[in-house]
Amino acid sequence: MSEWWYNHKTGEVEEGPQSLGSDRDGPFATREEAARAPEIARERARAWAAEEEGDR
């Protein structure tokens, strides 16, 4: 079973960890999910920010 990574430096999806860990996000279960990595990161950041606002 392959793992997929999103290289945020190049904007490319990689099968398996091919680049430096600091340049990639993952692993993801599918190529499609890895391609959505920037969107997923924004969604998580909004959720974390909302949680922090609720903790105040």
VENTADA-V700297 format. One record per backbone hydrogen bond with DSSP energy under -1.0 kcal/mol. NH is the residue of the N-H (numbers start at 1). CO is the residue of the C=O. E is the energy in kcal/mol with one decimal. If there is no record, write none. Layout:
# VENTADA-V700297
nh:NH co:CO e:E
nh:NH co:CO e:E
This chain:
# VENTADA-V700297
nh:4 co:28 e:-2.5
nh:5 co:14 e:-2.6
nh:6 co:25 e:-2.7
nh:7 co:12 e:-3.1
nh:8 co:23 e:-1.4
nh:11 co:7 e:-2.9
nh:14 co:5 e:-3.1
nh:16 co:3 e:-2.7
nh:23 co:20 e:-1.7
nh:24 co:21 e:-1.0
nh:25 co:6 e:-2.6
nh:28 co:4 e:-2.7
nh:34 co:30 e:-2.0
nh:35 co:31 e:-2.3
nh:36 co:32 e:-1.0
nh:37 co:34 e:-1.7
nh:40 co:36 e:-2.7
nh:41 co:37 e:-2.6
nh:42 co:38 e:-2.0
nh:43 co:39 e:-2.4
nh:44 co:40 e:-2.4
nh:45 co:41 e:-2.4
nh:46 co:42 e:-2.3
nh:47 co:43 e:-2.1
nh:48 co:44 e:-2.7
nh:49 co:45 e:-2.5
nh:50 co:46 e:-2.3
nh:51 co:47 e:-2.1
nh:52 co:48 e:-2.4
nh:53 co:49 e:-2.1
nh:54 co:50 e:-1.8
nh:55 co:51 e:-1.3
